[in-house]
Amino acid sequence: MRDKAARLFRQLLKRPLSLALLGCAAAMAVAPVAPAEAGVRDILNISEQPGVVPTKQESLLPPEFRPQPVYFRSNEPPGTIVINTDERFLYLVQPDNRAIRYGVGVGRDGFQWSGLLKISRKAEWPDWRPPAEMIQRQPYLPRFMAGGEGNPMGARALYLGDTIYRIHGTNQPQTIGHALSSGCFRMVNNDVVDLFDRVPVGTKVIVRQQAKL
């Protein structure tokens, strides 16, 4: 077996460089998932992590998900919140077809929804009570956690109507831009504080989801 392997190696050395590179390309084509792809996969499998406090560096979002003024054509009055679950963006409508755009995390498959609601309540550093469905999936979670930096609800919460859904902060900034939640909309703490200060109770919230064909 060793002599056979040695003969094969000598034959490869005699081949043109282009063929050798082709062999390398073929090997790469069947290689395991690249590290970058594996990292995305790990993020998509992330669970709630109560008690974890993100660093300032971890809370720094990619440029496209940071708050910024954008052109936004809409018939909605200024002050309306429009959330596009497919884009992973929340828009706060401004005058003259403009909006402030924020990056958000949205519900994963099976937990996304669309509709029209109003902000019914606002809370600073809200407490967290995981719903029964979440506890069933992750039985190790605490049944109650007081508000604070390591709380999965983050620094602020905007409650949507009489539903269980909220726009809230997070202690997992790496989930912004992904579909991971149980139907709520996550923002990094600095962003949700900014939004919280801009909108009152009673603000209209429109959640849009592209129809699946």
C-alpha positions in Angstrom: 0.0 0.0 0.0 2.9 2.4 0.9 4.6 1.7 -2.5 1.4 2.3 -4.4 0.9 5.7 -2.6 4.5 6.7 -3.4 4.0 5.9 -7.1 0.8 7.9 -7.2 2.6 10.9 -5.6 5.4 10.7 -8.2 2.8 10.7 -11.0 1.2 13.8 -9.6 4.5 15.6 -9.5 5.0 14.9 -13.2 1.6 16.4 -14.2 1.3 20.0 -15.4 0.8 22.7 -12.8 -2.7 23.5 -14.2 -3.8 19.9 -13.6 -2.4 19.9 -10.1 -4.3 23.1 -9.3 -7.4 21.6 -10.7 -7.0 18.7 -8.3 -6.7 21.2 -5.5 -9.9 23.0 -6.6 -11.8 19.7 -6.7 -10.6 18.9 -3.2 -11.8 22.3 -2.0 -15.2 21.8 -3.6 -15.9 18.8 -1.4 -14.2 20.3 1.7 -16.3 20.9 4.9 -18.1 24.1 5.5 -15.8 27.1 5.5 -15.2 28.8 8.9 -17.2 31.9 7.9 -20.2 29.8 6.9 -19.9 27.8 10.1 -19.9 31.0 12.1 -23.2 32.1 10.5 -24.6 28.6 11.2 -23.6 28.9 14.8 -25.4 32.3 15.1 -28.5 30.8 13.6 -28.5 28.1 16.3 -28.0 30.5 19.2 -30.2 30.2 22.3 -31.2 32.8 24.9 -28.2 33.6 27.2 -29.6 35.3 30.3 -26.8 37.0 32.4 -24.4 37.6 29.5 -23.4 41.2 29.2 -22.1 42.2 25.7 -19.0 44.4 25.4 -19.1 47.7 23.5 -17.2 46.1 20.6 -19.7 43.3 20.4 -22.6 45.9 20.4 -21.1 47.7 17.4 -23.2 46.7 14.4 -22.2 46.4 10.8 -22.7 49.8 9.0 -25.8 48.8 7.2 -27.6 48.0 10.5 -26.7 51.2 12.3 -29.3 54.0 12.7 -29.2 56.2 9.7 -31.6 58.6 7.7 -32.8 57.0 4.5 -35.3 57.8 1.7 -38.6 56.1 2.5 -41.6 56.7 0.4 -44.7 56.2 2.5 -48.3 57.6 3.0 -48.0 57.0 6.7 -47.7 60.1 8.9 -44.4 61.0 10.6 -43.9 59.1 13.8 -45.2 55.8 12.5 -43.1 52.7 12.9 -42.8 50.4 9.9 -41.0 47.0 10.4 -40.0 45.0 7.3 -39.3 41.5 8.6 -37.7 40.4 5.3 -35.3 43.3 5.2 -34.5 43.1 9.0 -35.1 46.9 9.3 -37.3 49.1 11.4 -38.3 52.5 9.9 -39.4 55.5 12.0 -41.2 57.6 9.4 -40.1 61.3 9.1 -41.5 64.2 7.0 -40.7 64.5 3.3 -40.5 60.8 2.4 -37.6 60.2 4.9 -37.2 57.8 7.7 -34.7 56.8 10.4 -33.7 53.2 9.7 -32.6 50.8 12.4 -31.4 47.2 12.2 -33.5 44.6 14.0 -33.6 40.9 14.7 -37.0 39.3 13.8 -38.9 36.1 14.4 -37.5 32.9 13.0 -39.5 30.7 10.6 -42.9 29.8 12.0 -42.8 32.8 14.4 -43.0 35.7 11.9 -46.1 37.7 11.5 -47.6 40.8 10.0 -50.2 43.3 11.1 -51.1 46.7 12.5 -50.8 47.5 16.2 -50.1 50.4 18.5 -47.5 50.8 21.3 -49.6 50.1 24.4 -46.9 50.4 27.0 -43.2 51.4 27.5 -40.8 50.1 30.1 -37.2 50.9 31.0 -35.0 47.9 31.9 -38.0 45.6 31.8 -38.1 42.3 33.7 -38.1 39.0 31.7 -40.5 36.1 32.0 -39.8 33.5 29.3 -43.1 32.2 27.8 -44.0 28.6 28.4 -43.1 27.6 24.8 -39.6 29.0 25.3 -39.1 27.2 28.6 -40.2 24.0 26.9 -37.5 24.4 24.4 -34.9 25.5 26.9 -35.9 24.1 30.3 -32.8 25.5 32.0 -34.0 29.1 31.6 -35.0 31.1 34.7 -38.7 31.6 35.2 -38.1 35.3 36.1 -35.2 37.7 35.7 -35.1 41.2 36.9 -34.2 44.0 34.5 -30.5 44.7 34.0 -27.6 44.6 31.5 -27.6 40.8 31.2 -31.4 40.6 30.7 -32.5 39.3 27.3 -35.1 42.1 27.2 -32.4 44.7 27.1 -32.6 48.4 28.1 -36.1 49.2 26.9 -39.3 47.6 25.8 -42.1 48.9 23.6 -45.2 46.6 24.1 -47.3 46.0 21.0 -51.1 46.1 21.7 -52.3 43.3 24.0 -50.1 40.7 22.3 -47.0 39.0 23.7 -44.8 40.8 21.1 -42.5 43.7 21.8 -39.8 45.8 20.3 -37.0 45.5 22.9 -33.3 45.6 23.5 -31.1 42.5 23.7 -28.0 41.2 25.4 -27.1 39.4 22.1 -26.2 42.0 19.6 -24.9 39.4 17.2 -28.5 38.4 16.5 -29.4 41.7 14.8 -30.1 41.2 11.1 -31.1 37.5 11.7 -34.4 35.7 12.1 -34.0 34.1 15.6 -36.6 35.4 18.0 -40.0 34.0 19.0 -41.8 36.9 17.2 -40.4 39.9 19.0 -38.2 42.5 17.4 -34.7 43.0 18.9 -32.5 46.0 18.8 -29.1 46.8 20.3 -29.6 48.7 23.6 -28.3 52.1 22.3 -30.8 51.9 19.4 -33.8 50.9 21.4 -33.1 53.7 23.9 -33.0 56.1 21.0 -36.3 54.8 19.6 -37.9 54.7 23.0 -37.2 58.4 23.5 -38.6 59.3 20.1 -42.0 57.6 20.2 -44.9 57.9 22.7 -47.5 55.3 23.8 -50.1 55.1 21.1 -47.7 55.1 18.2 -48.8 53.1 15.2 -46.7 50.1 14.3 -47.0 48.4 11.0 -45.3 45.0 10.6 -44.8 43.9 7.0 -43.9 40.4 5.8 -43.4 39.4 2.2 -46.0 36.8 1.1 -44.4 33.4 0.5 -45.2 32.0 -3.0 
